């Protein structure tokens, strides 16, 4: 039904279905198809063709002969009837009609729909709504209540790719789209060398750079809470423990205040230089 409607709109015409139990409504079309097929096949049945092009040329030649063949019960031919009606016909569309398929999809909470294992964004206002999706070879079009709300170039290749438009995002999501690896590096360079080293580690430790953006944002936001100086000191101290510090380890240093302890500052301890030892007095059982 969708295809018939689309084709009629494309060629600016109308498709009128035949009446129920009225076979004469479609007899002319069906008979012509049967007669043409039988007549042309009968003529070329004993010929041999070595390519599809040769076959099409032979069909075209015989089709012209068939169309110019006089009617048996009335004057004229199919070709003469066409020439009479030709001046009333509208020109064909310059763009070829493209077949499509339609599906119903529900907009997920991440404002995307999944079509053939690929994901396409929808304006977030339509979350949880059912939408109609028109799928062609190159385009994905999305409709809600017969109104087109968005379209995307169709994705091919590895499954679970995303085609996301920034305009479809909620405002609190849009502000993160403009962040990229270079911007995180520039921000970190204003704090210090070790902070920059940690950010570089976050950006390069994943197969895809974007997977490290969340950790980068969380780390750099610590400067607002603990100050730029303390964040740089915490990153420096974290590298003394491990060559690959994590966000959790740096956050733990800041939270416990370890970044405030310098290497020259002595740490309090109840032990002697020999470890935990008990003197002779410990074992003395004198009377109190």
Secondary structure as UniProt FT lines:
FT   HELIX           2..10
FT   TURN            11..12
FT   TURN            20..21
FT   HELIX           23..25
FT   HELIX           27..44
FT   TURN            45..46
FT   HELIX           52..67
FT   HELIX           78..85
FT   HELIX           86..88
FT   STRAND          101..106
FT   TURN            109..110
FT   STRAND          112..115
FT   TURN            116..117
FT   STRAND          118..121
FT   HELIX           124..126
FT   TURN            127..128
FT   STRAND          130..135
FT   STRAND          139..144
FT   TURN            145..146
FT   STRAND          147..153
FT   STRAND          162..163
FT   HELIX           166..168
FT   HELIX           171..177
FT   HELIX           181..189
FT   TURN            190..191
FT   HELIX           193..204
FT   HELIX           209..212
FT   HELIX           213..226
FT   HELIX           228..241
FT   HELIX           247..256
FT   HELIX           258..260
FT   TURN            263..264
FT   TURN            273..274
FT   HELIX           280..283
//
